[in-house]
Amino acid sequence: MSLTEARFHDLVDATQEKLQDIFDESGLDLDLESSAGVLTVKFENGSQFIFSRQEPLRQLWLAAASGGFHFDYDEEAKHWICDKSEELLSEMLYRLAKQQAGEEIDFDALDGSDGNRQ
């Protein structure tokens, strides 16, 4: 585990803020709720994405209709990557949003940033 606890929390916070911006800018009718480090996105059809942090493992977790996914942060590549499929968070979210809600949302802003850029 190369991430310090502080770095991990900074990364998850930055990622969740970026996700909120992406969902806000999508123009879709969504409900976003952020509480105690958990971001919940409710689509118009009732399906949800739930993003949470798993501090002991330094992972970002995603709960979606098709299951739960765990992401590790790759410091070199500056992106979250699924620990099972090795799919990037941005790629998986695009695919899952299309599957779950029939919506195409561009999540590319999640890649290549460590939360330090403005």
Secondary structure, DSSP 4 states (H G I P E B T S, - for coil): ----HHHHHHHHHHHHHHHHHHHHHTT---EEEEETTEEEEE-TTS-EEEEEEEGGGTEEEEEETTEEEEEEEETTTTEEEETTT--BHHHHHHHHHHHHHS-----GGGTT--S---
